[in-house]
Amino acid sequence: MTDKNELQENDFRPSAARLVESLRDTGYSEKAAFADIVDNSIAANATKIAIELQYLMGEFRVVITDNGDGMTESELKNAMRYGSEKRPNPKSLGKFGMGLKTASTAFCRRLVVLSQKEGTAVGRIWDLDTISEKDRWELETPDENDYYDDFEVLEDFSGNSGTMIVWEKIDRLIKPGSDRQMRDQIRTLGKELVDELSAVFFKYLSSGNVEISLKIADEPEILLQGWDPLSTELVTSGGARPQLLKEKKIHVEFNGNSYSFTIRGSLIPSQNELTAEEQEAVRYGLDNQGFYIYREDRLIWNDGWPHRMYKKEGKITRLRVELVFSHELDDVFSIDFRKSRVIIPVEIRRKLQSLIAPWRQALLSVPSKNQSEQSGSTRAHGPADNAIDKQKNRTKNSDIKVDGETVTIRNQNQPKPAVINDIRVYEDKTVRVHEENSLLGDNLWEPSCDIDGNTCVTLGKSHPYFLKMYDVCKNNVEAMKALDMLLWSLANAEHGEYSEANKYTLKGFRQKVSESLRYLSLELPDPEEDSE
């Protein structure tokens, strides 16, 4: 009896119920989670990967199937272990032993893995509700009858060997709603995944060694095409090409050994040289300038300029830089298990700045007519800035907090603070109406905020309605102010109605309005050319 008590007193194993819930909050974004599962398929030598966003009879499932090596029962048990054994290949994209579990359970409460190797099928399940109820790491074996159809699909897709990942009890990927709302959310998620995965796995897709498809509910299957941020093969309808900047090798000393990585750059054609379709193809916009960092040919970071290097600027929107390194430099760049964080050491950052400075300066030194126009239009927005600020106490309908790079919002629909991703935050607290060369999806406007949490609106200058309507109003201060206040009110209303449940619906509304105005703008007069 004494020995048993002593064992219990010295048993410091964490509570399975509490730990498994905590591991759901490791910071995965939806797109990073999907990419992590695809990583595992590629690491298992898959040449075909199929992603399905299934929605049937009100049930939403995610199914990812590959024709990789597959797993035996013992290999599957190891793969389901949190902190599974290290892969023998250090280059492997799935190298930390955590991604399958944490990426999946970040968005679902039931992870099902079915696999076959040399014709023998096996399956295992992590069900978070079971773990929480029993407070024990209980790995379940699926009933073959329950997953008979899935095993059939796996065999048909992969032949003799392959693996299927199934997310069930999805509680975070989309929010409950009507049938139409659910389908709209799934459709929006699918479109975002097409853009993200085509960029993340660009080099694999372009090589022809890996094929990735995506099926969104009952829509036709989409075969992903790799997206090259440098646009190396682009030739515009007017004959313009990107200016490719010579590849440079940078040497690094680490742990007594010498390693190297490469960078190369591209100045994509200017906005005036691109048609609307070409702008969409190259994803022209302020947010897409800067670094694209690849580890073993997999894109792991593309969020502009690394910390303390440069800020995003309109004049260098055309500059994109590709950095490629191998697994030997994982510790140098502080790669985490989500493979979405990169920390560039100070000495390397300085080397990069010295190499990139001439490319950047070449753009900054070019006189820009658009820059002077933007300065003038910013002053033109001044009356609206003042009017909006004057009424801010009456129009405030949400509580926005900015903490470093994290922005949260609370309102009547969202009493608990929710993180808003990809929102622009401006340092100038006197401006409520901002302009950018282009917005995601070529929308006319999007909600933004300043560092104090005041709602702002950002206008996309590339939208034809902006070009024509503001040209019509340019000599009428009150008309300009009225238009600004209308668009700001749309942004403010979106912040007032925002919630985790309807964020995709609000985004879809904004896209639909912008699309309608794109066509309606054809009925407006063309902007007047400035006299030379």
N, C-alpha and C positions, 0 to 999 in steps of 0.2 A: 504493500500500500504506500509505504514511504517512497519507494523508488518511482511509482507512478506519479505521485504528487511532485517529486523533484523533476521528473521529465516534463510535466505540464508547466512547472514554474520556469523551466529553462527552454521551453519551446517558443521561439520568437518568430515563427513563420507568420507572414502577414495574413490578414483575413482575406480569403479568396473573394468574398462578396464585395468588400470595400475596394480591394485592389483592382478587380476587373472593371468596376465602374470608374475608378480614377484613370485607368489606362485609356478610357474613351476620350479623354480630354488632353491628348498629347499635341493638339494643334494642327491636325490634318485639315486641309481644305478638301472640298469634294473632288476637285480635279487632281490634287496630289494623291489622294487615296486610290483613285482609279489607275493613275500612272504607276503606283507602287505595285499593284496587282499585275499589271502588264510587265513590269520589271521581272517579277518572278517567272512569268511565262518565257520571257526571252532568256533568262538565266537557265531555264530548263530546256534550251535549244528548240523552242517552238518556232515554226515558220509561219503558222497561221494562228491568229487570235481573234475570237469573235466576242464582242460585247453586246449584250442585249439588255435593254431597259423594258422589262416585261410588265404589262398592265392588263389584267384580265379579271373581270368580276369584282372590281374594287380592290384587288390585291396587287401590290407593286413589288416586284422582285428584280434584282440585278443578277445576271448570269454572265460569267466570263469563262470561255472555253478555249483551250489551246490543244495543239497536237505535239506538245513537248514530250519529254522523256517519261512522264508519268511517275507514279510512286508505288512501291510495295507497301504492305501494311506497316512495317516498322519505319519506313521512310516517311509515311504519312503521319504517324504518331509523332515523329521528331519534328516534322514541319508544323504541327499544331501546337508544339510546345512554345511557350513564351520564352524567347532567348534560345532558339533551337541551335543545334550544332553548326559550327562555322562551315560555310561552303568551301570545298577544296580549291576552287578557282578564285583568287583574290580580285580578279577583274569583275566578278559577278555583280550585276546590278542589285540583286537581292543578297546583301552581304551582312546584315545586322541581326537576322533571326527574329525580327519583331514586326516587319511590315505587313505580312499577310494578316496577322491577328489584329494589330492596332489600327491599320488602315480600314479594315472591314468593320470592326466593332465600333469604330468612331461614328458609324452611320447606321448600323443595324444591330439587333440584339440576338440574332441567330446566324451563325456562320456555318455553312455546310460545304465540305470539300469532298468531292467525288473524284476518284482517280483510277486509272488502269495502267498496268504495265505488263507487256507481253500477254495481253488478253485477260489478265486477272484483275477484277474490279474490287475496289475497297472504298470505304467512306467513313468520315468522322464529322462530328458536330460539336461546336461550342455554342451552348445556349445560355446567354447571360441570366435569363430568368431562373434557370435551374441552378446555376452557380450561386446566385444571390439567395435563393430559397434555402439551399443546403449548406451554403458557406463552405463549399468544397470544390476543388478542381475536378469536376466530373466530365470526362470526355465521352460523349455519347456516340453510339453506332447507329446510323440511320436504318430504318426499316426499308428493305429493298423494294417492297411493294409501294411505299410512299414516294420513292424516287425512281420508279421503274422507267418512266418516260425520260427523265434526265439522264439515266444511264444509257438509254437507247440513243439519245441525241449525242452524248459523249462518244459512244462507239462509232456512230455514223460520221461524226466530224473528224475524229482523230485516228480512226483505224485501230491499231493495236495498242497504242500508248498515248496518254494525254491526261489532262486534268480539267475539272470544272469547279469553279468557285461560285457559290450561290449566297447572295445576301437576302435574308428573310427578316421579318419583323423590323422593317426599315422605319426608324422613328426620327431621323435627323436629316435625311437627304432631301425629302420634300415634306410638306405639311399637309395634314388632313384637310379635305375640302370636298366640294361637289365633284362629280365625275369630270365635268369640263375643266374645273380648276386643277384637278390632279393631272389631267392630260396636258394642259398648258404648261404646268411645272415640269413635267417629264420632257416635253418637247424643248423647252428652254434649256434644261440641263443637258439634253443631248447635243444641242447646237454648241453649247459652251465646251463640251467634251471633244467635239470634232476639232474645234480651233486649238484647244490645249494639247491634245494627244498628237495632232499633226505637227505641232511645233516641238514637243518634248522628244518624240521619236523620229524626227525628220531624217536623221542620218541613217537610221535602220530602214525606214520606209523607202528612202531614195535609193538605197543599195539594192533593193529587190529581195533581200534576204528574209524580210519579215513582212507579212501582210496583216493589217488590222482592219476589221470591219466593225461597224456600229449599227445596230437596229433599234430604232426608237418606237416602242409600242408596235402598232400595226403598220407603220410606214415602211417604205422600201429600204433595204439594207444599203448603208453607205460604206464604200470602200475608201479608207483614208488615204489622202495624198500628202506626202511630206511637205511642210512649209519651211522654206529657206529664208531666214530673216535678212540675210545679206542680198537676197534676190540676184544671185550670181548669173542666172540664165535669163534674166529679164531683158526684153527688148520692147519698148513701148510702141504704140501705134504710130508715134511720130519719129521712131528710130532712136530714142534716147536709151542709154544703158547706164547701169550703176558704175560709179568709179570705184574699182576694186583697189584696196590698199594692200601693199605687199605684206605677206606673212613674215612675222618676226619671231624668233625663238628666244625665250628667256630662261636663263639657267638659275637653278636653286640648289643651295647646299643644305642638306637636312640629314641629321643623325650620321654625319661623317660621309655621306654619299652625295653624289652629284646627280640631279635630275633636271628636267626641262619641261616647259610647256610652251604652247604657241598662241599668238594672237594675230588676227588679221582683221581688216576693216572694210567697210563699204559705205560710200556716199550714194544713197539711192536717188533716183531722179527727183527733181523738185515737184511740188504739188501741181504747179502749172503745166508740167510736162506729162502728167498722169491723167487718164480718163477716170471717171467714177469707178468703173470696174477695175482698173489697174490700181487705184488707191486702195480698194478693198482687198485686192490680191496681195499687195505688199504690206497691208495693214498700216497704212500711213497714219501717223498720229504721234502726238507728243509722248504718250506713254510707251511707245515701242522703240524709242531711241535708247542708246546705251549698250550695256554688255549682255551677251548671251553666252553663258558659261556651261560648258559640256564636260562631264566626267565619263570617260570611256564611251564617247559618242552619244551620251544621253544628256539632254538639256536639263540642268538642275536649278538654274537661276536665270531670270530675265526680268528684273524689276528696275530697269533704268541704269543708273550709275551706282557703283558700290559706295557704301557709307564713307563720307568725308572725301569723296573724289570730286564730283561735280553735282550740280543741281540740274534738273530738267529745264531746258530752255528752248523756246520756239525756233531760234535760229539754227540749232543743231539737231532738229528733229530728224534730219536725213542721215545722221551718223550712227552706225551700228558697228559693234565690235564683237567678234567671236573669240572666245578664249577656250582652249581645249587642253585638258590635263588627264593624266592616267591615275590609276588607283594608288600608285606610290605616293601621291601628294595629298591623299585624303586627310591626313593629320595636319598638313600645312594649311589647308583651306578649311579645316574644322567642319567636315561634312557630318551632319547628324543622320539619325536613322530614317528620317523622313526624306532625306536627300533633297531638301528644299532650302537649306541655309548654307551660305558661303561667307566666311570671314577672311578677308584678304589682309595678311600681315602688313604692317606699316611699310617695311622696306620694299616689299613687292608692289604695294600700291604706288609708291613713289616712282618705281621703275615704269609702271604702266602709265602714270601721268606724263612722264617725260616722253614716252613713245607716242601717246595719243594727242599730246598738246598741239603738235603741228597740224594734225587732221582737224581738230576742233577749232583752232585759230583760223584755219582757212575758211571755215564757214562764218565765224564771228566777224571776220574782217570784210566780208562782202556787204556792201551797202544794200539795204533792204527797203524797198518802197513799202512793203507790207508792215514793216516795223513802225514806220512813221504813221501809217494808216491806223495801226492798232493803238498807238499812243493817242491819236486824235479821237478814236472811237471810245477809248477808255474815259476820256474827259466828257464825251457825249453821254456816257452812262452816269455821270456825276449827279444830275438831278434825281434820277431814280435811286441812286445810293442814299442820298440825303432823305428822300421821302420814305424809303423803306426803314431806314434807321429811326426816323422820327416816330413811326408807328410800331416799333418792334415789340413793345410791351403788350399791345393789343393783338398783334398777329402771331405771337409766339404760341406754338402748339406742340412743341416737343422739347426735350431736354437732351442736348448733345454734349458729350464730354470728349475732349481730345487729350489723350495721354500718350505722348510720344507718337508712335506709328499706329496706335490703337484708337479707334473712334467707336464710341457706344452711343446708343439712343434709347430714350424712354418716352412713351406717350400713352394715350388712353388705351390703345390697342396692345401696347407692349409695356406693361408695368415693370417688368424685370429688364434691366439693361441688356441690349443685344448688340453684338459687334456688327458694324457696317463695313463690309469689305470694299476695297477699290474706290473709296470716296476721296475726292480731291480736297486737300486742306490748304488754305491760303493763309499766309502770315499777315497780310495787310488787313487790318480789322475795320478799315473805313470803306472798303469796297464790297458791294453786295452782288454786283453783276460783272462776271468775268468772261473773258473770251479765250478760246484755245483754237488752234488751227483746225482740229477735228476731234470728234468724240467717238467712243466705241460704238460701232454700228452706224456711224455717220448720223447719229441723232442730232436733233436741233438743240436740245438742252439736256442737262442732267443736274440733279441736286448736288450741292457741295457745301462746304462750311469754312469758317475761318478758325483760327486757333482758340478763340473764345467760345466756339460752339454755335455761333450765329449762322443761321441758314443763308446760303448764297445760291446763286444759279450760275452755271457755266454754259456758255453758248458755243456751239460748234460753227466756226466760220466757214467751213466747207459745205454746209448744208445750203442748198439753193434758196430756200426761204429766207435764211439770214441775209444772203447776198442781195436778194431783190427787195425784201421788205425794209431793211435798214437803209438801203439806197433811196427808196421812196420817202422815208422819214428823215433823211439826214439833215434837211433844212428846217425841220419842224421839231423844236425841242420838246414840246408837250406830247407830240405823237410818239417820239422816241421814248420819252419817260413812260408813257402809257403802255407801250409794247414791252418795255423792260419789266414793269410792275406785273404785267400779265404772266410773263414767263417765270418771274421769281415766285409768283403766287402758286404756279403749278409745282415748282420745286418745294415750296413750303408745305403745300397740301400733301405731297408725297412723304415728307418727313412726319407730318401729323398723322398719317394713316399707316406708316411703315410698321410691319411686324414680321417675325420669322415666317408666319403662315402665308403672308401675301406679297412678300418682296418680289417674287417672280411675276406675279400679276401686275404689280406697279411698273416693273421694268417693261413688261409686254405692252402696257398701256402707252408708255412713253415712246416705244418703238413704233406702235401703230399710228400714233398722232404724227410722229416725224415722217413716217412713210406717206401718209395722206398729204401732208403739207409739201412733200417733195413733188408730188404730182400736181397739186393745186398751184404751186409756184410757177408752173408753166403758163398760167394765165396772167401772171404779173409781167410788167415790162422789164426788159433786160437792164442791168445796171448801166448807168451812163459812164462812158470812158472819160477819164480825166484828161483834160487838154494838156498837151505837152508844152 
